């Protein structure tokens, strides 16, 4: 096995410069638990130097990492949203995507963005996943969280709850299920067993508590099973995650953001990893936000960033 195969080159984006992203990147680089191999950091040198000085941390160049400086174009205040912070965070991600597409890095690991700052900067994306899909020219993507004995993919991501039922269509479910089925072998699952959450309480109780299961979800599941995908459901979401953690299923598909992420974060907050399925390069991310409330305290935990680096390196090796 070549050295390159053993030690993939990872790109790390520093996230929103007003948040804890720069801090967790520096701490993760210094962690003895991070995977070996070359690292490229995308972020503002001034911001990283400030965090290093505040919290007694080493800079990327002192930790066997190369820095691609993405300078700020305006003032940024710690713990505050701003257009300048949103522009800087987006530029770091887009530079990382460009390098990943060009093969300069083999996997991209992202620190958290702030959606309000992104919008203040004039960007339309509600989050990383949508930004990455557009930048990579690959609309067929899905978000999957891994941690606490769970793998959970989402049919819908960042949208108001009241719009979810209309957005959980048979077409979207089929698209996400095919992605999950295709990608799970990279996680060591040769014959994926996937389960689908019902959208309504008790999976609709045979239409008494909602008809989405009967009219949308069940026909899509039946069509996918005819394609050879081992998909069960729709099943009551309140008990499905327990069954998955016990090993009955290899992955769960949830209809909407909080349905899927609450169980993962309850089981493994700070240790879970967000993986984007369907991109032409490996991308992972942390399971937490920008942490504006602790940004000046120096107590941000880098564990999720380290775990995201490990998962990215493993996925690169699998190919």
C-alpha positions as CSV (number, residue, x, y, z in Angstrom):
1,X,0.0,0.0,0.0
2,X,1.4,3.4,-1.0
3,X,2.0,6.2,1.5
4,X,-0.6,8.3,-0.2
5,X,-3.2,5.5,0.3
6,X,-2.2,5.1,4.0
7,X,-2.3,8.9,4.6
8,X,-4.9,10.8,2.6
9,X,-4.5,14.5,2.1
10,X,-7.4,16.2,3.9
11,X,-8.6,19.8,3.6
12,X,-10.1,21.5,6.7
13,X,-12.2,24.6,6.4
14,X,-12.1,26.8,9.5
15,X,-15.8,27.7,9.4
16,X,-17.4,30.9,10.6
17,X,-14.6,33.2,11.8
18,X,-16.8,34.5,14.6
19,X,-17.4,31.0,16.0
20,X,-15.5,28.1,17.5
21,X,-14.5,26.6,14.1
22,X,-11.0,28.1,14.0
23,X,-10.5,26.9,17.6
24,X,-11.6,23.3,17.0
25,X,-9.5,23.1,13.8
26,X,-6.3,24.1,15.7
27,X,-7.1,21.7,18.6
28,X,-7.9,18.9,16.2
29,X,-4.6,19.4,14.4
30,X,-2.8,19.1,17.7
31,X,-4.7,16.0,18.8
32,X,-2.7,12.8,18.9
33,X,-6.0,11.1,17.9
34,X,-6.2,12.7,14.5
35,X,-5.4,10.5,11.5
36,X,-1.8,10.8,10.1
37,X,-1.3,12.5,6.8
38,X,-0.9,15.9,5.2
39,X,-3.6,18.6,5.9
40,X,-4.5,21.8,4.2
41,X,-6.4,24.4,6.3
42,X,-8.6,27.0,4.5
43,X,-9.3,30.1,6.6
44,X,-8.1,33.5,7.6
45,X,-4.6,33.6,9.0
46,X,-5.4,36.6,11.2
47,X,-8.3,34.7,12.8
48,X,-6.3,31.5,13.4
49,X,-3.5,33.5,14.8
50,X,-5.9,35.3,17.1
51,X,-7.3,32.0,18.5
52,X,-3.8,30.6,18.9
53,X,-2.8,33.6,20.9
54,X,-5.9,33.7,23.0
55,X,-5.9,30.0,23.9
56,X,-2.2,29.0,23.7
57,X,-2.6,26.9,20.6
58,X,-0.2,26.2,17.8
59,X,-0.7,27.5,14.3
60,X,-1.3,25.1,11.3
61,X,2.2,25.5,10.0
62,X,3.6,24.4,13.4
63,X,1.4,21.3,13.2
64,X,2.6,19.9,9.9
65,X,-0.3,21.5,8.1
66,X,-0.4,24.0,5.2
67,X,-2.5,27.1,5.4
68,X,-4.4,28.6,2.5
69,X,-5.1,32.1,3.7
70,X,-8.6,33.3,3.0
71,X,-8.4,36.9,4.4
72,X,-11.3,38.7,5.9
73,X,-12.7,41.6,3.9
74,X,-14.3,43.4,6.8
75,X,-14.4,43.4,10.6
76,X,-15.7,40.3,12.5
77,X,-16.7,40.4,16.1
78,X,-16.5,37.2,18.1
79,X,-19.9,35.6,18.8
80,X,-21.8,38.0,16.4
81,X,-23.3,37.3,13.0
82,X,-22.1,39.5,10.1
83,X,-21.9,39.7,6.4
84,X,-18.1,39.7,6.6
85,X,-18.1,36.5,8.6
86,X,-20.5,34.9,6.1
87,X,-18.4,35.9,3.1
88,X,-15.2,34.6,4.7
89,X,-16.8,31.3,5.7
90,X,-18.3,30.7,2.2
91,X,-15.0,31.6,0.5
92,X,-13.1,29.1,2.6
93,X,-15.6,26.3,1.7
94,X,-15.6,27.2,-2.0
95,X,-11.8,27.2,-2.1
96,X,-11.8,23.8,-0.4
97,X,-14.3,22.5,-2.9
98,X,-12.2,23.7,-5.8
99,X,-9.2,22.0,-4.5
100,X,-11.1,18.8,-3.8
101,X,-12.5,18.7,-7.3
102,X,-9.0,19.4,-8.7
103,X,-7.6,16.5,-6.6
104,X,-5.3,18.7,-4.5
105,X,-7.0,17.3,-1.4
106,X,-8.7,14.0,-1.3
107,X,-11.3,14.7,1.4
108,X,-12.9,17.9,2.8
109,X,-13.7,18.3,6.5
110,X,-15.7,21.4,7.4
111,X,-16.1,23.4,10.6
112,X,-19.5,24.9,11.3
113,X,-21.1,27.8,9.4
114,X,-23.6,30.3,10.6
115,X,-26.7,30.4,8.4
116,X,-27.6,34.0,9.5
117,X,-24.2,35.2,8.5
118,X,-24.4,33.4,5.2
119,X,-27.7,35.1,4.4
120,X,-26.3,38.5,5.5
121,X,-23.6,38.0,3.0
122,X,-26.2,37.5,0.3
123,X,-25.7,33.8,-0.1
124,X,-28.8,31.7,-0.8
125,X,-27.7,28.4,0.7
126,X,-29.4,27.3,3.9
127,X,-26.4,25.2,4.9
128,X,-23.2,23.4,3.9
129,X,-24.9,20.6,2.1
130,X,-26.7,22.8,-0.4
131,X,-23.6,24.9,-0.9
132,X,-21.4,21.9,-1.6
133,X,-24.0,20.4,-4.0
134,X,-24.1,23.6,-6.1
135,X,-20.4,24.2,-6.0
136,X,-19.7,20.6,-7.0
137,X,-22.4,20.6,-9.7
138,X,-24.0,17.6,-8.1
139,X,-27.6,18.1,-7.0
140,X,-28.1,14.4,-6.1
141,X,-26.7,14.5,-2.6
142,X,-27.9,13.5,0.9
143,X,-27.0,14.3,4.5
144,X,-26.1,11.3,6.7
145,X,-25.1,11.5,10.3
146,X,-22.9,8.7,11.8
147,X,-22.5,8.1,15.5
148,X,-23.7,6.4,18.6
149,X,-24.4,3.2,16.7
150,X,-26.6,5.0,14.2
151,X,-26.4,6.0,10.6
152,X,-29.2,8.4,9.7
153,X,-29.9,10.0,6.4
154,X,-32.5,12.7,5.7
155,X,-35.1,13.1,3.0
156,X,-35.4,16.9,3.7
157,X,-32.8,19.0,5.4
158,X,-33.1,22.7,6.2
159,X,-36.7,23.8,5.7
160,X,-39.6,24.9,8.0
161,X,-41.5,22.1,9.6
162,X,-44.8,23.1,8.1
163,X,-43.4,22.6,4.6
164,X,-42.1,19.1,5.3
165,X,-45.1,16.9,4.4
166,X,-45.2,18.3,0.8
167,X,-41.5,18.0,0.4
168,X,-41.3,14.4,1.4
169,X,-42.2,13.0,-2.0
170,X,-41.9,9.6,-3.4
171,X,-39.3,10.8,-5.8
172,X,-37.1,12.4,-3.0
173,X,-37.4,9.3,-0.9
174,X,-36.4,7.0,-3.8
175,X,-33.4,9.3,-4.6
176,X,-32.1,9.3,-1.0
177,X,-32.7,5.6,-0.5
178,X,-30.7,4.7,-3.6
179,X,-27.9,6.9,-2.4
180,X,-27.8,5.3,1.0
181,X,-27.9,1.8,-0.5
182,X,-25.1,2.7,-2.9
183,X,-22.9,4.3,-0.3
184,X,-23.2,2.0,2.7
185,X,-20.7,-0.6,1.4
186,X,-18.0,2.1,1.8
187,X,-18.9,1.9,5.5
188,X,-18.3,-1.8,5.6
189,X,-21.9,-2.8,5.1
190,X,-22.0,-5.3,2.2
191,X,-25.8,-5.9,2.2
192,X,-27.4,-2.8,3.6
193,X,-30.6,-3.1,5.7
194,X,-32.3,0.2,5.6
195,X,-35.4,1.4,7.5
196,X,-37.7,4.3,6.8
197,X,-39.3,6.5,9.5
198,X,-43.0,7.2,9.3
199,X,-43.7,10.9,9.0
200,X,-46.7,10.9,11.4
201,X,-47.0,9.5,15.0
202,X,-47.2,5.7,14.9
203,X,-46.5,5.9,11.2
204,X,-50.0,7.2,10.6
205,X,-51.8,4.4,12.4
206,X,-53.3,3.1,9.1
207,X,-54.4,6.5,8.0
208,X,-56.0,7.6,11.3
209,X,-53.1,10.0,12.1
210,X,-52.2,11.0,8.6
211,X,-52.2,9.5,5.1
212,X,-48.6,10.3,4.0
213,X,-47.5,6.8,4.9
214,X,-50.2,5.1,2.8
215,X,-50.2,7.5,-0.1
216,X,-46.5,8.5,-0.5
217,X,-44.1,6.4,1.6
218,X,-45.4,2.9,1.2
219,X,-45.6,3.0,-2.6
220,X,-42.1,4.4,-2.7
221,X,-40.8,1.6,-0.4
222,X,-42.5,-1.0,-2.5
223,X,-40.9,0.4,-5.7
224,X,-37.5,0.4,-4.1
225,X,-37.8,-3.2,-2.8
226,X,-38.6,-4.2,-6.4
227,X,-35.3,-2.7,-7.3
228,X,-33.6,-5.0,-4.8
229,X,-33.1,-2.5,-2.0
230,X,-33.7,-4.0,1.4
231,X,-35.9,-1.2,2.8
232,X,-38.3,-1.7,5.7
233,X,-41.1,0.7,6.6
234,X,-42.5,3.2,7.0
235,X,-42.1,2.4,10.8
236,X,-42.9,4.4,13.9
237,X,-40.0,6.7,14.4
238,X,-40.2,6.7,18.2
239,X,-39.1,3.1,18.4
240,X,-37.2,2.7,15.1
241,X,-34.0,4.2,16.3
242,X,-33.8,1.8,19.3
243,X,-34.1,-1.1,16.9
244,X,-31.4,0.4,14.7
245,X,-29.0,0.8,17.6
246,X,-29.6,-2.8,18.6
247,X,-28.3,-3.8,15.1
248,X,-31.6,-4.6,13.4
249,X,-30.9,-2.1,10.6
250,X,-27.7,-0.6,9.2
251,X,-29.2,2.8,8.4
252,X,-32.3,4.8,9.0
253,X,-33.9,7.3,6.6
254,X,-35.7,10.1,8.4
255,X,-38.2,12.5,6.8
256,X,-36.9,15.7,8.3
257,X,-34.0,17.4,10.1
258,X,-35.0,17.0,13.8
259,X,-36.6,13.6,13.4
260,X,-33.2,12.2,12.4
261,X,-30.8,14.4,14.2
262,X,-32.2,14.4,17.7
263,X,-31.6,10.6,18.2
264,X,-28.1,10.9,16.8
265,X,-27.1,13.9,19.0
266,X,-28.7,12.3,22.1
267,X,-26.7,9.2,21.5
268,X,-23.4,10.8,20.4
269,X,-23.3,14.5,20.6
270,X,-19.8,15.8,20.2
271,X,-18.7,12.5,18.7
272,X,-21.0,12.2,15.6
273,X,-20.0,13.0,12.1
274,X,-22.0,14.5,9.2
275,X,-21.2,12.8,5.9
276,X,-22.5,14.2,2.5
277,X,-23.4,11.3,0.2
278,X,-23.3,11.8,-3.5
279,X,-20.5,14.3,-3.9
280,X,-17.6,13.6,-6.3
281,X,-15.2,13.9,-3.3
282,X,-15.3,12.9,0.3
283,X,-16.9,15.4,2.7
284,X,-17.5,15.2,6.4
285,X,-18.3,17.7,9.1
286,X,-18.8,18.2,12.8
287,X,-22.1,17.6,14.5
288,X,-22.3,21.0,16.3
289,X,-22.8,24.6,15.5
290,X,-20.7,27.8,15.7
291,X,-20.9,27.9,19.5
292,X,-21.1,31.7,19.8
293,X,-21.9,31.3,23.5
294,X,-18.5,29.8,24.3
295,X,-16.3,31.3,21.6
296,X,-14.3,33.5,24.0
297,X,-13.8,30.8,26.6
298,X,-11.4,28.4,24.9
299,X,-13.4,25.4,26.0
300,X,-14.6,24.1,22.5
301,X,-14.3,20.4,22.2
302,X,-12.5,19.2,19.1
303,X,-13.7,15.6,19.3
304,X,-16.2,15.8,16.6
305,X,-13.7,17.4,14.3
306,X,-11.2,14.7,15.0
307,X,-13.8,12.0,14.3
308,X,-14.8,13.8,11.1
309,X,-11.2,13.6,10.0
310,X,-11.0,9.9,10.8
311,X,-14.2,9.1,8.9
312,X,-13.0,11.2,5.9
313,X,-9.6,9.4,5.9
314,X,-11.3,6.0,6.0
315,X,-13.7,6.9,3.2
316,X,-10.8,8.1,1.0
317,X,-8.9,4.9,1.6
318,X,-12.0,2.8,0.6
319,X,-12.4,4.9,-2.6
